[in-house]
């Protein structure tokens, strides 16, 4: 009998893909399914980006590239970061990787080991906790509070730091909540971290350009006090509707970039050549496709928040960024996992249980509004009909 390493037993998964598989199976049976579960833009990659990838293939870019990414792309990343955040990052601190998860995986592997602790947002992207456990470290949840727009309290975070803490993961705008951490909490966190120089920070800013009125994205790159221990995670998947291109990047401190590059060489060698040329076109090309997509998401946000707040037993905060709504469903009397399953099987609406994002997601469902307003409105009607047929409680 084969005996695997024990760490394989603690590796989690991403429920969104399991729900997608079940939704597709039901659709293949002829069922009408509205998918508000999967977290990817429903827009096509803009044509000028596709054309750049096509041209790269036609021009013969078929071979290996540098492990850290082609120089032109790393320069384009640095220029984009200066445009957005006013921070001058040397291109040699940029590591291009096949998707945003890779930067997170590398950072956790660098700092996670038995005896170490890593703080992460909860409810949060499920792979954070999964990879922390896989590394052997102890995951320590940072509670995100509905009452604060699903932000965290910097003081609560600082209180959780112990001599064993190696890394803190921050995600703003956030998956699954759509929450945006306000500047004053980040100011307080960075000030407090001056007393903990051994603690690194991973800032997941993959949704940083998907924001709505009244919300401000403050990149942690703007704080010089932690730049020597900050890893920035960003990429193309969400902003440019390029999830299938598998293209992301990390910005690493001088002391860590060499280690990250060695991990890349051992893991994936380099990133797809044509995708990198497409990435250059995305960063240097017209901004109108991004503005159009975010404007559409803003309209859908209004539709879904109003609709969810009109459902019996639902209470939904307004997300400040990303494209997720995270309503509190405790008033329905059903737990999140049960409601997820019932809505898919009986109402034909795919959602994700809040428990898929950590223990603090128990009373919530995640809805992705990366779908049309018409589909969202129809989903709300189906959910209302389902709830109306529940026995009195």
NORNORTA-V276557 format. One line per field, one symbol per residue. psi: psi as a letter, one per 30 degrees, with the letter a starting at -180 (. if undefined). Layout:
psi = ???
//
This chain:
psi = kkjlkeffffkaajfeeeeeeeeeeeefggkjkjjgekikkgllkkefeeeeeeeeeefgifallkeglkeeeeeeeeeeeeeefgkjkkffgkjklilefeeeeeeeeefklkflkkklkkklkffeeeeeeefflkkjkjkkkefgghllkeeeeeffklffkekkkkjklkkgfgkkkleeeeeeeeeeffgiffklkjjjhfgfgillkfkkjjkfffjffgfggkkkkaafeeeghheffikalkkkleffeeeeeeeeefegdlkkeeeeeeeeeeefakfeeeeeeeeeeeeeeeeeeeeeffkkfkkkljkfaahkkikkgfffgkleeeeeeeeeeffhjklkkfffglfggeglkkkkhhlleeeeeeeeeeeeeeefgklk.
//
